[in-house]
Amino acid sequence: MVLLMIVCNTERLIIRHFKESDSKFVLKLLNDESFIKNIGDKKVRNNDDAIQYLNNGPIASYQQYGFGLNIVLLKDTSEPIGMCGLLKREQLDFPDLGYALLPEYCSKGYAKEASLAVMENGHEKHKLTNILAFTSQQNESSNGLLKRLGFVFKGIVNMNGVDDNLYEYKF
């Protein structure tokens, strides 16, 4: 049995671990045009793919590291609006921040609110001292958000065959 883990709450958001029953939302988010353009095509095309993505990605990360990508819900309605969390990748020295919202929830401060809460949780609960982030060079909104969050540009990193901007945040 998997416990429903609330990672953190903010003024407007609930951020909790994903569970398999979130698969329909994951299918929608990962196939959104802006997700594919800015993050990449995860090749999640049906509900079984979404369940496999959750089990092999976020859920496996919770078990291995204690953190991973989380679902972001509106506090008032419990409506899922996106994901935000920390990922540990072999090619990076420190965990990195990841986030994605459905387009109708962008530019409302939700990504910043969720990111700040997840970063603070990573620092307090997991004793992280450095958090990385990378984004496509063309993604102006994410590059701007990372700077507003206090990340410092470190250079270019090749992630999955693409040159991305690499940022670092130090507590």
C-alpha positions in Angstrom: 0.0 0.0 0.0 1.3 3.4 -1.0 0.7 6.3 1.4 -0.6 9.5 -0.1 2.3 11.8 0.6 1.7 15.6 0.7 5.0 17.2 0.0 4.0 20.7 0.9 1.2 23.2 0.7 1.3 26.9 -0.3 -1.3 29.6 -0.1 -3.0 28.4 -3.3 -1.5 24.9 -4.0 -1.2 21.4 -2.7 1.9 19.5 -3.9 1.8 15.8 -3.4 3.4 12.6 -4.7 1.9 11.2 -7.9 -0.1 7.9 -7.7 -1.2 5.7 -10.6 -4.7 7.1 -10.5 -3.2 10.5 -11.7 -2.5 8.8 -15.1 -5.2 10.6 -17.1 -3.9 14.0 -16.0 -0.3 12.9 -16.8 -1.4 11.8 -20.3 -3.0 15.2 -20.9 0.0 17.2 -19.5 2.7 15.2 -21.3 0.9 15.5 -24.6 0.3 19.2 -24.4 2.0 21.1 -27.3 4.0 23.4 -25.0 5.2 20.4 -22.9 6.5 18.6 -26.0 8.1 21.8 -27.4 9.8 22.9 -24.2 10.5 19.7 -22.3 10.3 16.9 -24.9 8.1 14.1 -26.1 8.0 11.4 -23.5 6.1 9.1 -25.9 3.2 8.7 -23.5 0.2 8.0 -25.8 -2.3 6.1 -23.7 -3.3 5.4 -20.1 -1.0 2.4 -19.8 1.9 4.5 -21.0 1.1 7.1 -18.4 1.0 4.5 -15.6 4.3 3.1 -16.8 5.8 6.7 -16.9 4.6 7.3 -13.3 5.9 4.0 -12.0 9.3 4.2 -13.7 9.7 7.9 -13.1 8.2 9.8 -10.2 7.2 6.8 -8.1 10.5 5.0 -8.5 12.3 8.3 -7.6 10.3 8.6 -4.4 11.4 5.1 -3.4 15.1 5.7 -4.4 15.7 9.3 -3.4 12.7 10.3 -1.3 11.8 13.0 -3.8 10.7 13.3 -7.4 8.2 15.1 -9.6 4.9 15.8 -7.8 1.4 16.6 -8.9 0.4 20.2 -8.3 -3.3 20.8 -7.4 -5.3 23.9 -6.7 -6.0 24.1 -3.0 -9.6 25.3 -3.4 -10.8 22.7 -5.9 -8.1 19.9 -5.9 -7.9 20.3 -9.6 -4.6 19.2 -11.1 -2.8 21.9 -12.9 0.7 20.6 -13.4 3.8 19.0 -11.9 6.8 20.3 -9.9 9.6 18.5 -8.1 13.2 17.5 -7.9 14.9 14.9 -10.1 18.2 13.2 -9.6 19.9 12.5 -12.9 23.1 10.5 -13.2 24.7 13.1 -15.5 24.2 16.0 -13.0 26.0 16.5 -9.7 22.9 17.7 -7.8 19.2 17.3 -8.1 17.4 19.5 -10.6 14.1 21.4 -10.4 11.5 20.4 -12.9 8.1 21.9 -13.5 5.3 22.0 -16.1 1.8 23.5 -16.1 -1.1 23.2 -18.4 -1.2 26.3 -20.6 -4.3 27.8 -18.9 -2.5 28.0 -15.6 0.7 29.6 -16.9 1.6 33.2 -16.1 -0.4 33.2 -12.9 2.5 32.7 -10.5 1.8 29.0 -9.9 5.1 27.7 -11.2 7.0 30.1 -9.0 4.9 29.3 -5.9 5.3 25.6 -6.4 9.0 25.8 -7.2 9.8 27.8 -4.1 7.9 25.3 -1.9 9.5 22.3 -3.5 13.0 23.8 -3.2 12.5 24.7 0.4 11.2 21.2 1.1 14.3 19.8 -0.6 16.5 21.9 1.6 14.7 21.2 4.9 13.7 17.6 4.5 16.5 16.3 2.2 19.3 18.6 3.4 20.0 19.7 -0.2 22.5 22.6 -0.5 22.5 23.0 -4.3 19.7 22.6 -6.8 20.2 22.7 -10.5 17.8 23.5 -13.3 18.0 23.4 -17.0 15.7 24.7 -19.7 15.8 25.1 -23.5 17.6 28.2 -24.6 14.4 29.3 -26.5 12.1 29.0 -23.4 12.1 32.6 -22.4 9.4 32.1 -19.6 11.4 29.4 -17.9 14.7 31.1 -18.2 13.1 34.2 -16.7 11.4 32.2 -13.9 14.6 30.5 -12.9 16.4 33.9 -12.6 13.4 35.3 -10.5 13.7 32.2 -8.2 17.4 33.1 -7.6 19.1 30.6 -9.9 22.4 31.7 -11.4 23.2 30.8 -15.1 26.2 28.4 -15.1 26.5 27.7 -18.8 25.3 25.3 -21.5 24.7 21.5 -20.8 23.9 18.9 -23.4 20.8 17.0 -22.1 19.4 14.3 -24.2 21.2 15.5 -27.3 20.1 19.1 -26.9 22.1 22.1 -25.7 20.2 23.7 -22.7 20.8 26.5 -20.3 22.1 25.2 -17.0 21.3 27.1 -13.7 22.3 26.6 -10.1 20.7 27.6 -6.8 22.7 27.5 -3.6 21.1 27.7 -0.2 
